[in-house]
Amino acid sequence: MANCHDQFVDFNSTISLTDDRKKKLKKSRTNLRNLIRDDFKENHKDEIKPKFTSQGSSAMKTTINPIPRTVQEDGKDKTITKYDTDDGIYFIGPLDERKSVQTYHNWIWDAVDGYTGVPPVDKNTCVRTKFADGRHIDQPIYFIDEAEPDEPKLAHKKDGWVPSDPRAFSQWFNDQADENEQLRRFVKYLKAWSDYQNYSDGSKKMPTGFVMTIWAADNFCANTRDDVGFRDTLQKIYDQLNWRFECLRPTVPENEDVMDGYSYEQYFMDKLSAFLESAKQAVNETNPKNACHKWQKHLGSRFSCANAKDEDEGAKSYSSPAVVTSNAKSA
């Protein structure tokens, strides 16, 4: 079998968020937190003060470098890279001191407005601060009734106060990934695959990184080789979805199908089927270069084949013919 493990390890380095981008996000996150703290000290002295928790892919160490996109700005093409982090804002106190969903959204929006020169976006699930280079920071807002500390509620503009605990989700994933770092790599491979499909074929949207994280964790197949383990993980994901197309949230609200309402089921299953078929062919190949190109077809040029050997790994060279004994075993 052709071995593309090294190509996958290099791919992981390529798609993992760079240290410079991590520092930018961390610095901006700290500045936004300070703006909100200062605003509450000045304008909401008698209100419950916010606390902050980094969450999402940053907390799980699965953030990737998305493929740069070209956008129009002031009539000119501009290349940006859309990467982000989530920073949860938590208000913890008695339920009778909780304000309305929109009030909290307004307070956070007012506090961060003006930080980047671009107005924040007040989304249903968070307040988003956007930056000129394409990155953004999402700040979802939660209230925790001090009488029920394990049941945070998300301030959702459309649906009201919704049970949600991203801290528990991060813990659920990290408990598994800390036992085998390969799981984090497989999540990043899936997210990079989705990113490349969205980039090369924007007609329909692939599932989110959150969904890919659940599918990878639920179907993870460890192996000393990333190419073999990833193929087996793809097979298990396909088998699961072919039986029932769903993605059940493992934490609050537990067993919610987060794929409910996704309208591109056949599109995604066709993409997954083609990816799985190429993965099988790649692992069964004897020429690493050919195998690498089968992976590259679905992961894009960032999956480099420059160092893949262009030779048949199944062929062995002998200086003299193998000696065969009378019992037909090689000597």
C-alpha positions as CSV (number, residue, x, y, z in Angstrom):
1,M,0.0,0.0,0.0
2,A,1.3,3.5,-0.9
3,N,2.0,5.4,2.3
4,C,0.8,9.1,2.4
5,H,1.1,9.6,6.1
6,D,3.9,12.1,5.8
7,Q,1.9,14.1,3.2
8,F,-1.0,14.3,5.7
9,V,1.3,15.5,8.5
10,D,2.7,18.2,6.2
11,F,-0.9,19.1,5.3
12,N,-1.8,19.5,9.0
13,S,1.0,22.0,9.4
14,T,-0.1,23.9,6.3
15,I,-3.8,24.2,7.3
16,S,-3.3,24.8,11.1
17,L,-3.8,28.4,12.1
18,T,-0.4,30.2,12.1
19,D,1.1,31.5,15.4
20,D,0.8,35.1,14.0
21,R,-2.9,34.7,13.4
22,K,-3.4,33.1,16.8
23,K,-1.6,36.1,18.4
24,K,-3.8,38.6,16.4
25,L,-7.0,36.8,17.6
26,K,-5.8,36.6,21.2
27,K,-4.8,40.3,21.3
28,S,-8.1,41.4,19.7
29,R,-10.1,39.2,22.0
30,T,-8.4,40.7,25.0
31,N,-9.0,44.2,23.8
32,L,-12.7,43.5,23.2
33,R,-13.1,42.0,26.7
34,N,-11.5,45.1,28.2
35,L,-13.8,47.4,26.2
36,I,-16.8,45.5,27.5
37,R,-15.6,45.5,31.1
38,D,-14.9,49.2,31.0
39,D,-18.3,49.9,29.4
40,F,-20.1,48.0,32.2
41,K,-18.1,49.9,34.9
42,E,-19.1,53.2,33.4
43,N,-22.6,52.6,32.0
44,H,-24.0,49.6,33.9
45,K,-22.6,49.9,37.4
46,D,-25.5,48.1,39.1
47,E,-25.8,45.2,36.6
48,I,-24.3,41.8,36.7
49,K,-20.7,42.0,35.4
50,P,-19.8,39.8,32.4
51,K,-17.3,36.9,32.5
52,F,-15.6,35.5,29.4
53,T,-14.7,32.0,28.1
54,S,-12.9,31.2,24.9
55,Q,-14.8,28.4,23.1
56,G,-15.3,26.7,19.8
57,S,-12.4,25.6,17.6
58,S,-9.9,27.7,19.5
59,A,-10.7,25.9,22.8
60,M,-10.5,22.5,20.9
61,K,-7.3,23.4,19.0
62,T,-9.0,22.6,15.6
63,T,-8.9,26.1,13.9
64,I,-7.7,26.0,10.4
65,N,-6.3,28.5,7.9
66,P,-9.2,28.9,5.3
67,I,-8.3,29.3,1.6
68,P,-7.9,33.1,0.8
69,R,-10.9,34.6,-1.0
70,T,-10.9,37.6,-3.4
71,V,-13.5,40.2,-2.6
72,Q,-14.4,43.6,-4.1
73,E,-13.6,46.6,-2.0
74,D,-13.9,50.2,-3.3
75,G,-14.0,48.8,-6.8
76,K,-10.8,46.9,-6.4
77,D,-10.0,43.2,-5.8
78,K,-8.8,42.4,-2.3
79,T,-7.6,39.1,-1.0
80,I,-8.7,38.2,2.5
81,T,-8.5,35.1,4.7
82,K,-11.7,34.6,6.9
83,Y,-10.6,33.1,10.2
84,D,-12.2,33.6,13.5
85,T,-12.6,32.7,17.1
86,D,-15.6,32.5,19.5
87,D,-15.5,34.3,22.9
88,G,-18.4,33.5,25.1
89,I,-19.8,36.3,27.4
90,Y,-21.4,34.9,30.6
91,F,-23.7,36.7,33.0
92,I,-24.1,34.7,36.2
93,G,-26.6,35.7,38.8
94,P,-30.2,35.4,40.1
95,L,-32.8,34.8,37.4
96,D,-34.9,37.9,38.4
97,E,-32.0,40.1,37.5
98,R,-31.8,38.8,33.9
99,K,-32.5,41.3,31.2
100,S,-34.0,40.7,27.8
101,V,-32.1,39.0,25.0
102,Q,-32.0,42.2,22.9
103,T,-30.9,44.3,25.9
104,Y,-27.8,42.2,26.3
105,H,-27.1,42.3,22.5
106,N,-27.5,46.1,22.5
107,W,-25.1,46.5,25.5
108,I,-22.4,44.3,23.9
109,W,-22.8,46.0,20.5
110,D,-22.5,49.4,22.0
111,A,-19.4,48.4,24.0
112,V,-17.4,47.1,21.0
113,D,-18.7,49.5,18.3
114,G,-15.9,51.6,16.9
115,Y,-13.1,49.2,17.8
116,T,-12.3,48.3,14.2
117,G,-13.9,51.1,12.3
118,V,-16.4,48.7,10.9
119,P,-19.8,48.5,12.7
120,P,-20.3,45.2,14.6
121,V,-22.9,42.7,13.2
122,D,-25.7,41.9,15.6
123,K,-26.5,38.3,14.6
124,N,-29.2,36.1,16.1
125,T,-26.6,34.1,18.1
126,C,-23.8,36.6,18.8
127,V,-22.3,40.0,18.2
128,R,-19.6,39.8,15.5
129,T,-16.7,42.2,15.3
130,K,-15.1,42.2,11.8
131,F,-11.5,43.2,10.9
132,A,-10.1,44.5,7.6
133,D,-7.9,41.5,7.0
134,G,-10.9,39.1,7.0
135,R,-10.9,37.8,10.5
136,H,-13.7,38.2,13.0
137,I,-14.6,37.5,16.6
138,D,-18.0,36.2,17.6
139,Q,-19.2,36.9,21.1
140,P,-22.3,34.9,22.0
141,I,-24.0,35.9,25.2
142,Y,-25.2,33.6,27.9
143,F,-27.0,33.8,31.2
144,I,-26.5,31.3,34.0
145,D,-29.1,31.3,36.8
146,E,-27.0,30.9,39.9
147,A,-29.6,28.4,41.2
148,E,-28.9,26.2,38.2
149,P,-25.2,26.7,37.4
150,D,-25.0,23.8,35.0
151,E,-27.7,25.1,32.7
152,P,-26.5,28.1,30.7
153,K,-28.9,29.8,28.3
154,L,-27.9,31.4,25.0
155,A,-29.3,34.9,24.2
156,H,-30.8,34.1,20.8
157,K,-32.6,37.0,19.2
158,K,-35.0,34.8,17.3
159,D,-35.6,32.0,19.7
160,G,-35.2,33.7,23.0
161,W,-33.2,32.0,25.8
162,V,-32.0,28.7,24.4
163,P,-30.2,25.9,26.4
164,S,-26.6,25.8,25.2
165,D,-23.3,24.9,26.8
166,P,-20.3,25.2,24.5
167,R,-18.0,24.7,27.4
168,A,-19.4,21.2,27.9
169,F,-19.0,20.5,24.2
170,S,-15.3,21.6,24.2
171,Q,-14.8,19.4,27.3
172,W,-16.5,16.4,25.6
173,F,-14.2,16.7,22.5
174,N,-11.0,17.5,24.4
175,D,-11.5,14.5,26.7
176,Q,-11.3,12.3,23.6
177,A,-8.7,14.3,21.6
178,D,-6.3,14.5,24.6
179,E,-6.1,10.7,24.5
180,N,-5.2,10.7,20.8
181,E,-4.1,13.9,19.0
182,Q,-4.8,12.2,15.7
183,L,-8.5,13.0,16.2
184,R,-7.7,16.8,16.1
185,R,-5.9,16.3,12.8
186,F,-8.8,14.4,11.3
187,V,-11.2,17.2,12.3
188,K,-8.9,19.7,10.6
189,Y,-8.7,17.5,7.5
190,L,-12.5,17.4,7.3
191,K,-12.8,21.1,7.8
192,A,-10.1,21.7,5.1
193,W,-12.0,19.4,2.7
194,S,-15.2,21.3,3.3
195,D,-13.4,24.6,2.8
196,Y,-11.9,23.5,-0.5
197,Q,-15.3,22.2,-1.7
198,N,-16.9,25.5,-0.8
199,Y,-14.1,27.4,-2.5
200,S,-14.1,25.3,-5.7
201,D,-17.8,24.7,-6.0
202,G,-19.8,27.5,-4.2
203,S,-23.1,26.3,-5.6
204,K,-24.1,24.7,-2.3
205,K,-22.7,24.8,1.3
206,M,-20.9,22.0,3.0
207,P,-21.8,21.2,6.7
208,T,-20.1,23.4,9.4
209,G,-16.9,22.7,11.3
210,F,-19.1,22.0,14.3
211,V,-20.9,19.2,12.5
212,M,-17.6,17.8,11.1
213,T,-16.2,17.7,14.7
214,I,-19.1,15.6,16.0
215,W,-19.0,13.2,13.0
216,A,-15.2,12.8,13.4
217,A,-15.4,12.2,17.1
218,D,-18.3,9.7,16.8
219,N,-16.6,7.7,14.0
220,F,-12.9,8.1,14.8
221,C,-10.7,5.2,13.7
222,A,-7.2,5.5,15.1
223,N,-4.2,4.2,13.1
224,T,-0.5,4.7,13.1
225,R,-0.9,6.1,9.6
226,D,-3.1,9.2,9.1
227,D,-4.1,8.1,5.5
228,V,-5.4,4.7,6.6
229,G,-7.1,6.0,9.8
230,F,-8.7,8.9,7.9
231,R,-10.0,6.5,5.2
232,D,-11.5,4.3,7.8
233,T,-13.1,7.3,9.6
234,L,-14.6,8.5,6.3
235,Q,-16.0,5.0,5.8
236,K,-17.7,5.0,9.2
237,I,-19.1,8.5,8.7
238,Y,-20.5,7.4,5.3
239,D,-22.0,4.3,6.7
240,Q,-23.6,6.2,9.6
241,L,-25.1,8.9,7.3
242,N,-26.2,6.4,4.7
243,W,-28.2,4.7,7.4
244,R,-29.5,8.0,8.9
245,F,-28.5,11.5,7.8
246,E,-28.2,13.3,11.1
247,C,-25.8,14.8,13.5
248,L,-26.8,14.6,17.2
249,R,-25.4,17.1,19.6
250,P,-23.7,15.3,22.5
251,T,-24.2,18.1,25.0
252,V,-26.9,20.5,25.9
253,P,-29.4,20.5,24.2
254,E,-28.5,16.8,24.1
255,N,-29.5,14.8,21.0
256,E,-30.6,17.8,19.1
257,D,-30.1,17.1,15.4
258,V,-27.9,20.0,14.2
259,M,-28.4,18.9,10.6
260,D,-32.1,19.6,10.8
261,G,-33.0,22.0,8.0
262,Y,-29.8,21.3,6.0
263,S,-31.1,21.1,2.4
264,Y,-28.1,19.7,0.6
265,E,-28.1,16.1,1.8
266,Q,-27.7,14.5,-1.6
267,Y,-25.1,17.0,-2.6
268,F,-23.0,16.3,0.5
269,M,-23.4,12.5,0.3
270,D,-22.3,12.6,-3.4
271,K,-19.2,14.6,-2.3
272,L,-18.5,12.2,0.6
273,S,-19.0,9.1,-1.6
274,A,-16.5,10.4,-4.2
275,F,-14.0,11.4,-1.4
276,L,-14.3,7.9,0.2
277,E,-13.8,6.2,-3.2
278,S,-10.6,8.1,-3.8
279,A,-9.4,7.5,-0.3
280,K,-9.9,3.7,-0.8
281,Q,-8.0,3.9,-4.1
282,A,-5.2,6.0,-2.6
283,V,-4.6,3.5,0.2
284,N,-4.6,0.6,-2.2
285,E,-2.2,2.3,-4.6
286,T,1.4,1.1,-4.8
287,N,2.7,4.4,-6.2
288,P,2.8,7.1,-3.5
289,K,2.7,9.9,-6.1
290,N,-0.4,8.5,-7.7
291,A,-2.0,8.0,-4.3
292,C,-1.2,11.5,-3.2
293,H,-2.9,13.0,-6.3
294,K,-6.1,11.0,-5.4
295,W,-6.2,12.7,-2.0
296,Q,-5.2,16.1,-3.5
297,K,-8.2,15.9,-5.9
298,H,-10.5,16.5,-2.9
299,L,-8.3,18.4,-0.5
300,G,-6.8,20.9,-3.0
301,S,-3.3,22.0,-3.8
302,R,-2.5,22.7,-0.2
303,F,-2.2,18.9,0.1
304,S,1.3,18.9,-1.5
305,C,2.6,15.9,-3.5
306,A,6.0,17.4,-4.0
307,N,7.7,15.0,-1.7
308,A,5.7,11.9,-2.6
309,K,7.8,9.2,-4.2
310,D,7.0,8.4,-7.8
311,E,7.8,4.7,-7.7
312,D,6.1,1.4,-7.1
313,E,6.4,0.6,-3.4
314,G,5.2,-3.0,-4.2
315,A,8.3,-3.6,-6.3
316,K,11.5,-4.8,-4.7
317,S,14.9,-4.9,-6.3
318,Y,17.2,-7.9,-5.6
319,S,20.8,-8.2,-6.6
320,S,20.2,-11.9,-7.3
321,P,17.1,-14.0,-7.6
322,A,15.4,-15.1,-4.4
323,V,16.4,-18.5,-3.2
324,V,13.5,-20.9,-2.9
325,T,14.0,-24.0,-0.7
326,S,12.4,-27.3,-1.3
327,N,9.5,-26.4,1.1
328,A,8.7,-23.4,-1.1
329,K,9.6,-20.7,1.5
330,S,12.0,-17.9,0.7
331,A,15.4,-18.3,2.2
